[in-house]
Amino acid sequence: MQRDGHGVRHQLRINERTAHQRGCRVVAMYSDNGCSASKEGVARPGFDRLVEDLQRGCTADGQVVEGVVCVADDRLCRRAEDLARFFSALTSQPGRVHIDPQGVRDPYSQEGLLPAVQSLEAAETETRIRSQRLTNWHWARAAEGVSHSGPRPFGWQDDRITLHPVEAPLVEKAVVDRVGGRAVRAIAQEWCALGVTGTRGGRPNPQTVTQIMTAPRVCGYRANRGELLLVPETGDPVLGRWEPIVTPDQWQAVCATFSPGNLYMQGQRNSQTHREEGCSPSSRQRHPPVRSEAA
């Protein structure tokens, strides 16, 4: 559904027309504009209210509910759990109908349930394909050294390429100080005293400072989904299309000051172990395992 509400309004109009053609009267409308029906854990208050009204047998204002009209099954349910909830509530009382633009269906029969099941299977397949395409798209961009999307990284300007004149020197100094033995907590406190805030407005803390210093990005390396990306032909790290703050040697040195535990670096360490199993000794010397945890 479109977040601006146009898609929802069009669907509701189609539902009104379908109901009229079938001699039915619409007593309530339910919508969840902008809410994904395929992702687990996403709140869908409109869908939840529909299920409640079906189970109760009437709307909150006492209008009797004798069926449901929907523009398409995949607009109603895209997860097996939701489909089961809907049909359980719809058939909790006798004599109800399930209507779509193709006609009236008997929700109590196997024939009436089959189209919904088929639509669910198609929707799940579509969701998996779209998810894989998105994953591949992000990986391909990362492999080309393109910066990630989303909020700008701390230390760079909005173009994600040019160093920030204030933040970048702070990151460089933090790396040098940490390698020299300074505690991350002290660095975070210094940043707070200077009035530094993160790119989302938060105050620096040991965890965020650790993540900033140990992110491969600071030395110009590109990572994706917690793994350092390598050029397949050479085994060298993929270089990002942005200005680095420190050298690779400095990045490796600061990573070596932390013990295992940081989730992001844990993913990189697992990737490093996997790479070492099939690379030459010279490659292992060039890219030692990295570890990270806030002090």
Secondary structure, 3 states (H helix, E strand, C coil): CCCCCHHHHHHHHHHHHHHHHCCCCCCCCCCCCCCCCCCCCCCCHHHHHHHHHHHHCECCCCCECCEEECCCHHHHCCCHHHHHHHHHHHCCCCCCEEEECCEEECCCCHHHHHHHHHHHHHHHHHHHHHHHHHHHHHHHHHHCCCCCCCCCCCCECCCCCCECCCHHHHHHHHHHHHHCCCCHHHHHHHHHHCCCCCCCCCCCCHHHHHHHHHCHHHHCECEECCEECECCCCCCECECCCCCCCCHHHHHHHHCCCCCCCHHHHHHHHHHHHHHCCCCHHHHHHCCCCCCCCC
